[in-house]
Every structure is written in C-alpha cells, then in structure tokens.
Amino acid sequence: MPFDCLSCLRKPNSTVPMGDAIDFYYWTVSSPSRAVLMTAKELGINLNLIKVDLMTEEHLKPEFVKINFMHTLPTIVDNGLTLWESRAIMLYLYQKFAKSDRLYPCDPQRRALVDRMLYFDMGTLYSAAHDLVFPKLLGQLTEIDTDQENKLKEALGYFEQFIGDNKYVAGNSLTLADLSVLGSLTVLDLIDYKIEGFPKIQSWLERMERELPYYNEVNKDPIEEFKASRK
C-alpha cells in the first residue's frame, strides 16, 4: 500500500503540543534564513528569533559553535533536536506543523518536481547568486566578476526553462521550492543586481512580491536596512 503522507500531518482541528518555542538562530540578510522565516509564516508558527550577525562573526563564538559545530545559519533547536541546513529545517517544520500538503504535495510526481527545484536551488542557483554577490559586497572586488555573472546567467537560463508555462517554481501553486528559490535570488538585491532577459523569472518574482503578505518584512526591509547600514 502506498505511503499516505497526510497521515503524519496535523489534522485541521489539532493543536501543536505545548512546549517552548523553537529557537531559531538566523541572520536577517541570509537567504537560507529568510527561506525558513517564510516557511514559518506560511505555516503560521512563531519562532524564538535569535539574531546571529555574520558580519561581526557572532557565528564563530564558542557558545554558538557549541550548538552548531559547522557554525552555519540558520539553525534551530527544538525540544532536544538541533538542526541546520535550511531545506532540512523547512521540511521539518512542514512535517511537524502543516495541516495540509499544500506546500509539499503528497502526490509522488508533484512532490518530485518540488524536490528537484529544492536540489537545483541548493546545488546550482544558490551558489551562483551568492558567489556573484558577496565578493563585491565584502569589498573583495570592486566590480562584478564576469565569469561568475556568466555562471549566474547560465543557472537563470535553466530556471527560466524549469518555470516554463507554470505560475510557480514547481507547478501552478506555491510550494517550499518557491520560498527556497526566492530567498536565493533576492540576495541579488544586496548589490542592486537586476535580472534582465528572463521574462518568466521576472514575472514570477513580481508575483511573489505581490502575493506574499510578508514579502517586505522578510525580504525587502532587512536587505534595505543592511545596505543603509553600510553606507
């Protein structure tokens, strides 16, 4: 008998067991951190937000390294479980709190498309965007690296084809893949890099900004505040 993924989700009238809020160690500018925050918003759960500033190397302090020996963000601590890697956290929150399969479909084929985009983001798109942004942001380069920009454009070309005629990253409804990819691409705003020549991506980005009620709170405002702090 096929596995019924809905059996592990919370029933519509059920409540989350009482206990301490999940500790969420994050940096407001971090793409993976923002992807997890968006997931929490979609699931309607509150996190105990603990900011860790990468620019001042707070992630290297002994008290945080004791929690996460890889000293990466985001990290959660929930009832004895310590977990990092944003996509693992997103799936954990989904499995613990979701009351439907809206963000991560049970249907094997639809879920496979979501998984594919999560892995594409992790292995290709995220690194292409970040490797373009941070050398310039941190002053290691005065101009954008042309080779790295070409890698980003190659990744964007793939992404454009993945979207195809869909409204969202992995079909025609919002999923965890949209939130993960959105976090990765909005990092480009840190250096005011504009995506041009990819109309389907541009349309999708505009849809995300228009439809997500928390878009500014999670994405736009922290990035603008960070940029202003460095002037």
C-alpha positions in Angstrom: 0.0 0.0 0.0 1.4 3.4 -0.9 2.6 5.6 2.0 -0.1 8.1 3.0 1.9 11.3 3.7 -1.1 13.0 5.1 -1.1 10.6 8.0 1.9 12.3 9.5 0.4 15.8 9.2 -1.6 17.5 11.9 -5.3 17.2 11.5 -7.2 20.5 10.8 -8.5 20.8 14.3 -5.5 19.5 16.1 -3.1 21.7 18.1 0.6 21.8 18.4 1.8 20.2 21.7 2.6 22.8 24.3 6.2 23.5 24.9 8.9 26.1 24.5 9.0 27.9 21.1 11.6 26.7 18.7 14.9 28.6 19.0 15.8 30.0 15.6 19.3 31.2 15.1 19.5 33.3 11.9 20.9 36.4 10.2 18.3 38.8 8.7 20.3 39.0 5.4 20.9 35.3 5.0 19.0 33.8 2.1 18.5 30.4 3.8 17.4 32.1 7.0 14.8 34.1 5.1 13.6 31.0 3.3 12.9 29.3 6.7 11.2 32.5 8.0 8.9 32.5 5.0 8.1 28.8 5.7 7.2 29.7 9.3 5.0 32.5 8.1 3.2 30.1 5.7 2.7 27.6 8.4 1.5 30.2 10.9 4.1 29.3 13.6 6.1 31.6 15.8 9.8 31.1 16.3 12.0 32.4 19.1 14.2 34.6 16.9 17.9 34.8 17.9 19.9 37.0 15.5 23.5 36.0 14.8 25.4 38.6 12.9 27.8 37.1 10.4 29.4 40.4 9.7 30.7 40.6 13.3 31.5 36.8 13.3 29.0 36.0 16.1 28.6 32.6 14.4 32.2 31.8 15.5 31.7 32.5 19.1 32.1 29.4 21.3 28.5 29.5 22.6 27.2 29.2 19.0 29.8 26.7 17.9 28.7 24.5 20.8 25.2 24.4 19.3 26.3 24.0 15.7 29.9 22.8 15.1 29.6 23.9 11.5 28.7 27.4 12.7 26.2 27.9 9.9 22.9 29.7 9.7 20.1 29.1 10.0 20.0 26.7 12.9 17.1 25.6 15.1 16.9 23.9 18.5 13.6 22.2 19.2 13.0 20.0 22.2 16.4 18.4 22.1 16.8 18.4 18.3 19.4 20.7 16.9 19.2 21.1 13.1 20.8 23.1 10.4 20.7 23.3 6.6 17.7 25.4 5.6 15.9 22.9 3.4 16.0 20.3 6.1 14.6 22.8 8.5 11.8 23.8 6.1 10.8 20.1 5.7 11.0 19.5 9.4 8.7 22.5 10.1 6.3 21.3 7.4 6.1 17.8 8.7 5.6 19.0 12.3 3.1 21.8 11.7 1.5 21.5 8.3 -2.2 20.7 8.2 -2.3 20.0 4.5 0.1 19.1 1.7 -0.3 22.5 0.0 3.4 23.4 0.3 4.8 19.9 -0.3 2.4 17.8 -2.2 1.8 14.1 -1.3 1.4 13.1 -4.9 4.7 11.5 -5.9 5.1 13.2 -9.2 4.2 16.7 -7.9 6.5 16.2 -4.9 9.3 15.1 -7.2 9.1 18.4 -9.1 9.3 20.3 -5.8 12.3 18.2 -4.7 14.0 18.8 -8.0 13.8 22.5 -7.6 15.0 22.4 -4.0 18.0 20.4 -5.1 18.6 22.7 -8.1 18.5 25.7 -5.8 20.9 24.1 -3.3 23.4 22.8 -5.9 23.2 25.4 -8.6 21.2 28.6 -8.2 22.0 29.5 -4.6 25.8 29.3 -5.1 25.7 31.1 -8.4 23.8 34.0 -6.9 25.9 34.2 -3.7 29.2 33.8 -5.4 28.4 36.8 -7.5 27.2 39.0 -4.6 29.4 38.5 -1.7 32.9 39.2 -3.2 31.6 42.6 -4.2 29.6 43.2 -1.1 32.5 42.4 1.2 34.9 44.6 -0.8 37.0 41.8 -2.2 36.1 43.0 -5.7 35.1 46.5 -6.9 33.2 45.2 -9.9 31.1 42.1 -10.6 33.2 39.1 -11.7 32.3 38.5 -15.4 32.9 34.7 -15.2 30.7 34.4 -12.1 28.0 36.5 -13.8 28.0 34.1 -16.7 27.5 31.2 -14.3 24.6 33.0 -12.8 23.1 33.7 -16.2 23.5 30.0 -17.1 21.7 29.0 -13.9 19.0 31.5 -14.6 18.6 30.1 -18.1 17.9 26.7 -16.6 15.5 28.2 -14.1 13.6 30.0 -16.9 13.0 26.7 -18.6 12.0 25.0 -15.3 9.2 27.6 -14.8 8.0 27.1 -18.4 4.3 27.9 -18.5 3.8 27.5 -14.8 3.0 30.3 -12.4 5.3 29.0 -9.7 8.6 27.2 -9.5 7.3 23.7 -9.5 3.8 23.9 -10.9 0.8 26.2 -10.5 0.7 26.5 -6.7 3.1 27.9 -4.1 5.4 25.3 -2.6 8.5 25.1 -0.4 10.6 25.3 -3.6 9.3 28.9 -4.3 10.3 30.0 -0.8 13.8 28.5 -1.1 14.5 29.9 -4.5 13.1 33.3 -3.6 15.5 33.5 -0.7 18.4 32.7 -3.0 17.5 35.2 -5.7 16.6 38.2 -3.5 20.2 38.2 -2.3 21.0 39.9 -5.6 19.2 43.0 -4.2 22.2 43.5 -1.8 24.2 44.8 -4.8 21.2 46.1 -6.7 21.8 43.5 -9.4 18.8 43.3 -11.8 17.7 40.1 -13.5 17.1 41.0 -17.1 16.4 38.9 -20.2 14.4 36.2 -18.3 10.8 37.3 -18.5 9.3 34.2 -16.8 11.6 34.7 -13.8 10.8 38.4 -13.7 7.1 37.6 -13.8 7.5 35.0 -11.0 9.5 37.4 -8.8 6.8 40.1 -9.3 4.1 37.5 -8.4 6.0 36.6 -5.2 6.3 40.2 -4.1 2.6 40.9 -4.9 1.2 37.7 -3.3 3.2 37.1 -0.2 1.9 39.4 2.6 5.2 39.0 4.5 7.4 39.7 1.5 8.7 43.1 2.6 9.0 42.1 6.2 11.2 39.1 5.5 13.0 40.1 2.3 12.9 43.7 1.3 13.2 45.5 4.6 16.1 43.6 6.1 18.1 43.9 2.9 17.4 47.7 2.6 18.4 48.1 6.3 21.6 46.2 5.8 22.5 48.3 2.7 21.8 51.5 4.6 24.0 50.4 7.5 27.0 50.0 5.2 26.9 53.5 3.6 
